[in-house]
């Protein structure tokens, strides 16, 4: 599966964001990308940085954009994970919208709400797992990367790839925060023996990376900080190596899960 992540300077204008997303989607589809991810709140902007609050969102316009993206997904045969907002009975949800060609849309709603998130959103209890092209994909949003428990949930669901949508920017020096969040992403990949794709806004002060990490925390590709870019890479995790096999065996034991995918290319040394 060819993966893509598009980081761009998210704004509070749905129309401008939609133009950026549509252009990136058409380009990615022409390059053979099968799954393309966009940042948290990529369609709406993040409150209160780009818009005063979630209450000012034009949901008629936003839901029309959701339908338009589904039509483009169908037309170009590309799967999308797009940060947006959706209406709920008790308020507004911070949503990762999952669009698949010819299939009904799915959604994961951010659960770890703190600070501005808590001011603007309500949460729902969901797993955030979808299967695309035989690949089990787990979805998480921004602040949730701080908590191993959210990713252990995905481990128990035997995900092959985890995707994290970020809108994370710093007002001051972003270098330390960037390094910390970069480390969180790599650690979540190592802990759960799972390749991990992250995507963030390219706004000034960008403090989390857009990158793909392998099951042992190795960075396979990374976008340049604060620069609009489409990152693409073939996703082919292959068999577990020696260290991955060990982490999976103990993780299965600790999580009470059944062994899955323990094939390994590692051949132990035997003395003659």
C-alpha positions as CSV (number, residue, x, y, z in Angstrom):
1,X,0.0,0.0,0.0
2,X,1.3,3.4,-0.9
3,X,0.8,6.0,1.9
4,X,0.6,9.7,1.7
5,X,0.4,12.5,4.3
6,X,-0.2,16.1,3.3
7,X,1.0,18.8,5.7
8,X,-0.2,22.4,4.9
9,X,-0.9,25.6,6.8
10,X,-4.5,24.9,7.9
11,X,-6.7,28.0,8.1
12,X,-10.1,29.0,9.4
13,X,-11.5,29.1,5.9
14,X,-13.3,25.9,4.8
15,X,-13.1,26.8,1.2
16,X,-9.3,27.5,1.2
17,X,-8.7,24.3,3.2
18,X,-10.8,22.3,0.8
19,X,-8.9,23.7,-2.2
20,X,-5.6,22.5,-0.6
21,X,-7.0,19.1,0.3
22,X,-8.6,18.5,-3.1
23,X,-5.4,19.5,-5.0
24,X,-3.3,17.2,-2.8
25,X,-5.7,14.4,-3.2
26,X,-5.7,14.6,-7.0
27,X,-1.9,14.8,-7.1
28,X,-1.6,11.8,-4.6
29,X,-4.0,9.7,-6.6
30,X,-2.0,10.4,-9.8
31,X,1.1,9.1,-8.0
32,X,-0.6,5.9,-6.9
33,X,-1.3,6.8,-3.3
34,X,-3.9,4.5,-1.8
35,X,-4.3,6.1,1.6
36,X,-3.9,9.8,2.2
37,X,-4.0,11.5,5.6
38,X,-4.5,15.2,6.5
39,X,-4.1,17.0,9.9
40,X,-6.5,17.4,12.8
41,X,-9.2,19.9,11.9
42,X,-7.8,20.2,8.4
43,X,-11.1,21.3,6.9
44,X,-12.2,23.7,9.6
45,X,-9.2,25.1,11.3
46,X,-8.5,24.5,15.0
47,X,-10.3,26.7,17.7
48,X,-9.3,29.1,19.0
49,X,-6.2,29.5,16.8
50,X,-7.9,29.7,13.4
51,X,-11.5,30.3,14.4
52,X,-13.0,31.6,17.6
53,X,-14.7,28.4,18.6
54,X,-16.4,25.3,17.2
55,X,-19.7,27.1,17.6
56,X,-19.0,29.3,14.6
57,X,-18.4,26.5,12.1
58,X,-20.8,26.6,9.1
59,X,-21.9,22.9,9.3
60,X,-24.0,23.2,6.1
61,X,-20.9,24.2,4.2
62,X,-18.8,21.7,6.0
63,X,-21.1,18.7,5.4
64,X,-21.2,19.6,1.7
65,X,-17.4,19.5,1.7
66,X,-17.6,16.0,3.3
67,X,-19.9,14.8,0.5
68,X,-17.6,16.4,-2.1
69,X,-14.6,14.6,-0.7
70,X,-16.5,11.3,-0.7
71,X,-17.3,11.9,-4.4
72,X,-13.7,12.6,-5.2
73,X,-12.6,9.5,-3.2
74,X,-15.0,7.5,-5.4
75,X,-13.8,9.1,-8.6
76,X,-10.1,8.8,-8.0
77,X,-10.1,5.5,-6.0
78,X,-8.2,6.9,-3.0
79,X,-8.9,6.4,0.7
80,X,-8.8,9.5,2.9
81,X,-8.4,10.3,6.6
82,X,-9.3,14.0,7.1
83,X,-9.4,16.0,10.3
84,X,-12.7,17.8,10.6
85,X,-15.7,18.4,12.9
86,X,-19.0,16.7,13.2
87,X,-22.2,17.6,15.0
88,X,-23.4,15.5,18.0
89,X,-26.4,15.7,20.2
90,X,-24.4,17.3,23.0
91,X,-22.2,19.5,21.0
92,X,-19.4,19.2,18.4
93,X,-16.9,16.4,17.9
94,X,-13.2,16.6,16.9
95,X,-13.3,14.0,14.1
96,X,-11.1,12.0,11.8
97,X,-13.3,11.3,8.8
98,X,-12.5,8.1,7.0
99,X,-13.6,8.0,3.4
100,X,-13.3,4.9,1.2
101,X,-14.1,4.6,-2.5
102,X,-17.6,3.2,-2.9
103,X,-18.2,2.6,0.8
104,X,-20.1,4.6,3.5
105,X,-17.9,7.1,5.5
106,X,-16.6,6.1,8.9
107,X,-15.4,8.4,11.7
108,X,-13.2,8.4,14.8
109,X,-13.8,11.1,17.4
110,X,-11.1,12.4,19.6
111,X,-11.5,11.3,23.2
112,X,-8.6,12.9,25.1
113,X,-10.0,16.4,25.5
114,X,-8.1,19.0,27.5
115,X,-7.9,22.8,27.5
116,X,-9.1,24.2,24.2
117,X,-10.4,20.8,23.2
118,X,-12.6,20.5,26.3
119,X,-13.9,24.1,25.6
120,X,-14.9,23.2,22.1
121,X,-15.7,19.5,21.8
122,X,-17.5,16.5,23.3
123,X,-16.0,12.9,23.2
124,X,-17.4,9.5,22.3
125,X,-16.0,6.1,23.2
126,X,-14.8,4.4,20.0
127,X,-12.1,2.0,18.8
128,X,-11.0,3.9,15.7
129,X,-10.1,0.8,13.6
130,X,-10.8,0.4,9.9
131,X,-9.6,-2.2,7.3
132,X,-8.5,-0.9,4.0
133,X,-7.1,-3.2,1.3
134,X,-6.5,-5.9,3.8
135,X,-4.6,-3.6,6.2
136,X,-6.0,-2.9,9.6
137,X,-5.5,0.7,10.4
138,X,-5.9,2.5,13.8
139,X,-6.6,6.2,14.0
140,X,-5.8,8.5,16.9
141,X,-5.8,12.3,17.3
142,X,-3.1,14.6,18.6
143,X,-3.1,14.7,22.5
144,X,-3.9,11.0,22.6
145,X,-0.3,10.2,21.6
146,X,0.7,11.1,25.1
147,X,-1.1,8.1,26.5
148,X,0.1,4.5,25.8
149,X,-3.3,3.2,26.8
150,X,-5.0,4.6,23.6
151,X,-2.4,2.7,21.5
152,X,-2.6,-0.5,23.5
153,X,-6.3,-0.5,22.5
154,X,-5.1,-0.6,18.9
155,X,-2.6,-3.3,19.7
156,X,-5.4,-5.6,21.0
157,X,-7.2,-4.9,17.7
158,X,-4.1,-6.2,15.8
159,X,-3.6,-3.1,13.7
160,X,-0.9,-3.1,11.0
161,X,-0.6,0.7,10.7
162,X,-1.5,3.5,13.1
163,X,-2.3,7.0,11.9
164,X,-2.1,10.1,14.1
165,X,-3.6,13.4,13.0
166,X,-2.1,16.5,14.7
167,X,-2.7,20.2,15.0
168,X,0.2,20.9,17.3
169,X,1.9,24.3,17.2
170,X,3.9,26.2,19.8
171,X,3.9,30.0,20.5
172,X,7.6,30.0,21.6
173,X,10.5,27.7,20.8
174,X,9.0,24.6,19.1
175,X,12.2,22.6,18.9
176,X,12.0,20.9,22.3
177,X,8.3,20.1,21.9
178,X,8.9,18.8,18.4
179,X,11.6,16.5,19.6
180,X,9.4,15.3,22.5
181,X,6.4,14.5,20.3
182,X,8.6,12.9,17.7
183,X,9.8,10.7,20.5
184,X,6.3,9.9,21.6
185,X,5.4,8.7,18.1
186,X,8.5,6.6,17.8
187,X,7.8,5.1,21.2
188,X,4.2,4.2,20.4
189,X,5.5,2.4,17.3
190,X,8.1,0.4,19.3
191,X,5.7,-0.4,22.1
192,X,3.0,-1.8,19.8
193,X,5.2,-3.2,17.1
194,X,3.3,-1.2,14.6
195,X,4.2,1.2,11.8
196,X,3.0,4.7,12.5
197,X,2.1,7.6,10.2
198,X,1.7,11.1,11.6
199,X,0.6,14.3,9.9
200,X,0.5,17.9,11.3
201,X,-0.3,21.4,10.1
202,X,2.6,23.3,8.6
203,X,1.8,26.5,10.4
204,X,4.6,28.5,12.0
205,X,5.7,26.9,15.3
206,X,4.9,23.4,14.0
207,X,5.7,21.2,17.0
208,X,4.9,17.7,15.9
209,X,6.2,16.0,12.8
210,X,4.7,14.6,9.6
211,X,6.5,11.3,9.3
212,X,6.3,7.5,8.9
213,X,8.0,5.3,11.5
214,X,8.6,1.6,11.2
215,X,7.8,-1.0,13.9
216,X,11.2,-0.5,15.6
217,X,11.0,3.3,15.7
218,X,13.1,4.0,12.7
219,X,12.0,7.1,10.7
220,X,11.4,6.1,7.1
221,X,10.4,9.5,5.9
222,X,9.8,12.9,7.5
223,X,8.5,16.2,6.1
224,X,10.3,19.5,6.6
225,X,9.0,21.5,9.5
226,X,6.7,24.4,8.7
227,X,6.8,23.7,4.9
228,X,3.8,22.5,2.9
229,X,4.6,19.1,1.5
230,X,3.1,15.8,0.3
231,X,5.0,12.9,1.9
232,X,4.6,9.6,0.1
233,X,6.1,6.2,0.8
234,X,5.3,2.5,0.1
235,X,4.1,0.7,3.2
236,X,5.4,-2.9,3.3
237,X,6.3,-3.9,6.9
238,X,7.4,-7.4,6.0
239,X,8.0,-10.2,8.6
240,X,8.9,-9.4,12.2
241,X,12.6,-9.3,13.0
242,X,14.2,-10.7,16.2
243,X,13.5,-7.7,18.4
244,X,10.0,-7.2,17.1
245,X,9.2,-10.8,17.6
246,X,10.3,-10.5,21.3
247,X,8.3,-7.3,21.9
248,X,5.2,-8.9,20.3
249,X,5.5,-12.0,22.4
250,X,5.7,-10.1,25.7
251,X,3.1,-7.6,24.6
252,X,0.7,-10.5,23.8
253,X,1.3,-11.8,27.3
254,X,0.9,-8.5,29.0
255,X,-2.2,-7.6,27.0
256,X,-3.8,-11.0,27.2
257,X,-4.1,-11.2,23.4
258,X,-3.6,-14.2,21.1
259,X,-0.5,-14.4,19.0
260,X,-0.8,-13.0,15.5
261,X,1.7,-12.5,12.7
262,X,4.7,-13.9,14.6
263,X,6.4,-15.0,11.4
264,X,10.0,-13.9,11.5
265,X,12.9,-13.7,9.1
266,X,15.3,-14.1,12.1
267,X,17.3,-17.4,12.1
268,X,19.0,-18.1,15.5
269,X,22.7,-19.1,15.4
270,X,23.2,-22.7,16.2
271,X,26.6,-24.2,17.1
272,X,27.7,-27.3,15.3
